[in-house]
């Protein structure tokens, strides 16, 4: 269903504000539903959440307040963006609610132009989240097909390591499998041998295993890393080599794993190698890793759209990425989109 066909739920304990907002939204072309307090809102959302594109919710209400509505939606229906209504004196509290899961805030008294812009932004965000959800569902199925082709005994060992990483870093769950999936498509597109394709997939699955040795506080930090914290993050390729060295059947792919953060212009880490000195398969993983990171939620930013992420990959050609890999990645991604339809 088109998001513009869905309703906007207005939640406020003051009837006058509910009526003013509903009238204003009606003039902007939106249908509305209303709730007089947080309890009524939660009940409506629980029963009819598929009807609502966006929720506009007062912060201060008797009995069941706006923070309880935000918490309920964030836990049960996170795809619905919530716009908080707040007075100027409550701005700090509104920002706290954004950290809890609200999309944005709007101060009282509001202006029609401000209302229109915030709702449009919320709808664009909702559309992007729905696109990502469809994309992720498709990837899950394709990833299942790819991983089923790998050797079961190896996958058991690899899977245990990946699960350990993803338990630590809540923002990268599924990341290693998606990077391996993109890498496998690249391998098919550029004609790698069966053996090379298998090695590339193993390396992609294990490319972040060194994060096991990095604290959760740094991995999940919502703000900018300090220089010291960034140096700790940069240590994970070396940690990966130390962790995997005892597994003799993986030693031949350790140079690939170690080099996945090297840059084509030589400014990467851990060794600052450049160009053809970077293992070819590592250059493939670098592009796949960057694309999935950009299109996924992170503690410090919202995801980019696939189109925007592809443009970032293209702009990094010759600096961060091997130009040949960039061309092949974009071509592979176009083929993937054709498969999705």
N, C-alpha and C positions, 0 to 999 in steps of 0.2 A: 504494500500500500504506500502511496505517496505520503511523505511526512506532512505535507500541507493539508491532507485530508484528515489528519488526526487532530485531536483536541489539545488545548493547553489548559492544564488544571491550575486554577487560581485558589490559593489557600490563605485566608486571612480571617481573623475573628471580627473585623469591622465590616459590616455590610456595605457601607458606603465605598470602601476601598475595593471590595469585590466587584461592586457594580461599575465603578469607574474603570477598573482594569478590564473587565469583560467588555464594556462598551468600546474602550480604546482598541482592544485586540480585535473586536468585531469590525471596526473601521479599517483595520490593517488586513482584514481578510481571513482571520482565524476564528475557528469555533472554540468555545470554552466550556468548561465545567467548573463548578466551584465547591469549596468545602469551607465550613465555618470554623474549624479548628483542626489541630494535628491528628486527633483521633479519627475524625471523619475522613480526613485525607488519607491516612494509612489504610483505612478500610476500603476506600474507593480504589486506591492504587493496587491493593492486594487482589481485588476482584476484577478490576477493569484496566490493568496496566497497559494492555495492548492498545488501548484507545488513546493514550496520552503520549504526545510527542515531546512536550516540555512541561515542567512544573514550576510555577512561580509561588514562592512560599514565604509568608511573614516569619520573622525570626522570633518575636516575642508574642506568645499566645498562652492563654490560661490552659490548665489541665495538661494537654499534650503540646509541647512547644515545637518550634521549627527544627531544633537540633535533633529531635527524635525522628522527625520526618526525613531529614537528611540521612541519618544513620540507617533507617529502614530501607530507603531507596538504594543507598550505597551498597548495602549487604545483599539485597534481593533483586533489584532491577537497575544495576549500575549504568545501563545503556541510556536511561532517561536523564537528561541534564536538568539540574535544579538551579533556578535563579532565586537567590535570597533577597527578600525585601527588608530593608533596615533603615533606621534613622542615622543621622550623622554621628551621634554619640556612640553608636554601636559598631562602627567600622572595624575595630580590632576584632570584635566577636565574629563579624561577617567573614573576615579573613581566616579566622580559626575554622569556620564552617567550610570554607573552600578547601582547607587542608583535610577536612573530614570527608569531602567528596562532592560538595556543591560545585556547580560549574562557574557561577559568577554571582555578583550582587548588584542591587539597584537601590539607590537611596530614595527615601520619601522626603518631599513630594517628588514624583518622577515626571519626566518629560516624555511626550509621545515619541519624539525622534530617538531618544535614548532607549525607550522600550522596544521600538522597532529594530534598532541595531543589535541589542542584546539578544532578542528572540531569534533574529536571523543568524547570529553567530552560534547560538545554541542548536538551531536546526542543522547548520552545516556540520557542527561537531557530532550531532546524533547521526547524520548521514554517513560521516566518515567512520564512526564506530560500527554502524551496520555493515558498511562495505568491508571493513576489516574482519567482522564476524563471519561473513560469507566466505571471505578469502581464507580465513583460518580453518573453517570447516572443510574446505576443499583440500587445503594443505594437509590436514590431519589424515584424510583418506589416502592421499598420495604418499605421505610419509609412511603410513602403515604398509603400503604396497612395496615401497623401497626397502624398508628395514626387514621385511619378511624374506627378502632375497639374500640377506647377509647370513653368514655362518652363525648358528644359534649359540654355540659355546662362546664365541667372541662377543656376541651381542650381550650375553649375560654379564660378562666381565665389564664391558663398556657401559652397559645400562646401569650397573651399580654405581659406577663413578659419576655418571651424568646425574643420577638421582641425588647423589650427595651434593653436587654443585647446586642444583635447582632448589634443594631444600634451604640452602643458605641465601640465595639471591631470588627473592620473590618476583622480581621484575624480568627475569630471563627464563622463566619456565617455558619449556618447549623450544627455546632459542637454538640449542645445539642440534636438535633434530631438524629444525627448519633450515639451518645453515647446511646441514648434510644433504637435505632434499634439494636445495638450490644447486649445491655443488654437483649432485648426481645428474641433474638436468644439464648443467654446463658440460659435464663429462660426455654425455650422449651427444650434445650439440657439436662439440669440437672433435669428436671421434676418438676419445681415449680408449685404450685397450681395456678389456674386462678386468685385468689385474690392476691397472692404474686407477680405474674407476673405483674398485674396492678400496684401494689404499687412500684415495681422496676422501671417500665417505668416512672411513675410520678416522682420518685426521680431522675432518670437519666435526664429527661427533665429539672428539676429545679436545677440541681447540681451546676450551676454557677450563679444563680440569684443574689447572693451577689455582683457580679461585677458591678451591677448598681451603687453601692456606691463608686466605685473606679474611679479615674480620667482617662480620655481618654489618657492623656500623658503617664501614667504608663502602661496602657493596651496595647498601640500601640507603646511603645518605641522600636526602632530597636536594641539598644545595650544592654549590660548587665545591669541588675538592681542593684542599690545600696542596701546596707543592709537595709536602711530605706524603700526603695521602696518595697523590698521583704517582709518586715514585713507587709506593707500595703496590698500586695497581699494575704498574709497568713491570713488576717483578714476576707476574704470573706466568709468562712463557717459560722462564727459567725453572719455575717450580714444576711446571708440567713435565719437563724433561726429567727432573729428579724423581717425580712420582711414577712415571711410566717406564723408566730405564729397566727396572727389574722384570718387566714383561717382555721377554725375548721376542715374541711374535709381533711386537709393535715397534721395536727399535728402529726399523728401517723408515718409519714415518715421523720419527722425532724431529728431524730437521724441518719438515713441513710445518709441524705444530709450533715449533719454536719461532718460526718466521712469520706467523700470520699477522703480526702487527708491524712488520717492516713496510716501509713506503717505497714506491718506485723511484722517488727522487733522493732516497738515502737518509731521510730525516726521521725514520721510524725507530722502533726499538724491538728487541734488546741490543742488537749489534750494529745498527745503522748501515746495513748493507743496501745496495741499490740495484735497480735494473735486473739484468740477467743473472746477477749473483743471488737473487732471491729465488728459492725453489719455485718452479713453475706452478705446482699445485698450491703452494702457500699464497701465490698471487691470486689464484681463483678463490680461495677461502677468504682472503681479505675483502674482496668485493661482495661476496655472499654475506659475510659477517656484518659489514657496514650497512648493507641494504636492510637486513633483518633488524638490526639495532635501530635504524632510523624509522622503520615502520611499526615498531613495537612501543608500548608504554614503558617509560622509564621514570625513576623516582624524581628526576630533575626536569622532565619536559614531557609534553604531549607527543604522540606519534605523528610522523609526516604521512601524507598520502603517498600511495605507490608512485604516482607521477612525479611528485616533488622529490621523493627519494631517488628515483631514476635520474632526475636532473642533477642532483648532488653527485651521483656516481659519474655522470657525464662530465661535470665540471672538474672532477678530480682526476681526469685522464691525464697521464703524464706526470702527475705530482704524487698523489696518494696511490693511484692505480696504474697498472700496465695498460696502455691504450688498447692493445689487442684483447685483453680480458674485458675491458669496458665494452668494446664492440660486441664481443661474444655474449656478455651478460645481458645487454639490452636486447639482442636478438633472441636469446633464450627466454627472457621475460615476455617478449611479444608472443612467442609461441605458447607460453603458459597461459596468457590471457585469452588466446584463441581457444585453448582447451576448455577454459572456464566458461567461455561463451559470452 
